[in-house]
Amino acid sequence: MNEPARKRGRPRLLDRDVGLDVAARLFWERGYEGTSIADLTQAMGIPPPSLYATFGSKEDLYRQALDLISERENKKCLEALQGNMPAYDAIAFYLHDAAARFTDPGRPRGCAVSTAVLQHAEKSKPVAQALAARRELGRNILKARFDRAVAEGELATDTDTEALARFYAAVVQGMSAQACDGACESTLKRLADVALSAWPKPQARCHNPVGQS
């Protein structure tokens, strides 16, 4: 008499939030191309079908991981840049906060977006384009703050706000690269202070002598 066929065990279930957190850290540490599906499934403790069922493709998972990282990392900076503090103070906070975050021993070094997928294989071009779009969004946020500073008289009306946004975005990209190379927080904060010394002169204000109209 034949024994009844054994039922297959249910595939191991994955807590989506936990898995996304694991993937985000792995992508951040190793980069998109340096992280394989095998790396991800091993770190999550699940088989590939469970990963695909939960997140879609590797590219889909990477985009979701970047969303998670951006939400966590950029909250305070966005509040500073889009809030009511003076523009100079907002940029100072932006740079010094980056110096602290990029060198925090409890997280991967550098920025997960600023210097990610700059050089890549052709098959990774869509991911590289998505990263470039995120960096452009960051520059646009900076430009919007500088445009507001011009409108509110903090900066001169002839300030090149696009170039200024690109300058400070480039500073942050450089800080990310140097953090990955081992630069410490104090070194990056000194770099930030030098960048702040390039702040444009404020809008000139006209003052009439006393007693003259």
Long-range contacts (C-beta under 8 A, 24 or more apart in sequence): 11-46, 11-47, 11-49, 11-50, 12-45, 12-46, 12-47, 12-50, 13-50, 14-44, 14-46, 14-50, 14-51, 14-54, 16-54, 16-55, 18-44, 19-44, 19-46, 19-51, 19-54, 19-55, 20-55, 20-61, 20-64, 20-65, 20-68, 21-68, 23-55, 23-61, 23-62, 23-64, 23-65, 24-65, 24-66, 24-68, 24-69, 24-112, 25-108, 27-62, 27-65, 27-66, 27-112, 28-65, 28-69, 28-107, 28-108, 28-112, 29-108, 31-116, 31-117, 32-62, 32-116, 32-117, 32-120, 32-124, 32-127, 33-117, 33-120, 33-121, 33-124, 59-126, 59-127, 62-127, 63-130, 66-112, 66-113, 66-130, 66-131, 66-134, 69-112, 69-113, 70-112, 70-113, 70-134, 73-101, 73-111, 73-112, 78-141, 81-141, 81-142, 81-145, 82-141, 82-145, 86-149, 86-154, 87-145, 87-146, 87-148, 87-149, 87-154, 87-155, 88-154, 88-196, 88-199, 90-145, 91-142, 91-145, 91-168, 91-196, 91-199, 92-192, 92-196, 94-168, 94-172, 95-168, 95-171, 95-172, 95-175, 95-189, 95-192, 95-195, 95-196, 96-189, 96-192, 98-172, 98-175, 98-176, 98-188, 98-192, 99-175, 99-185, 99-188, 99-189, 99-191, 99-192, 100-185, 100-189, 102-175, 102-176, 102-179, 102-188, 103-179, 103-183, 103-184, 103-185, 103-188, 109-179, 109-180, 110-176, 110-177, 110-179, 110-180, 111-172, 111-173, 111-176, 111-179, 113-138, 114-169, 114-172, 114-173, 114-176, 115-173, 115-176, 115-177, 115-180, 135-169, 135-173, 138-169, 139-165, 139-166, 139-169, 140-165, 142-168, 142-169, 150-203, 153-202, 153-203, 153-205, 154-202, 154-203, 155-200, 155-202, 155-203, 156-200, 156-201, 156-202, 156-203, 156-204, 157-203, 159-200, 164-200, 167-195, 167-198, 168-195, 171-195
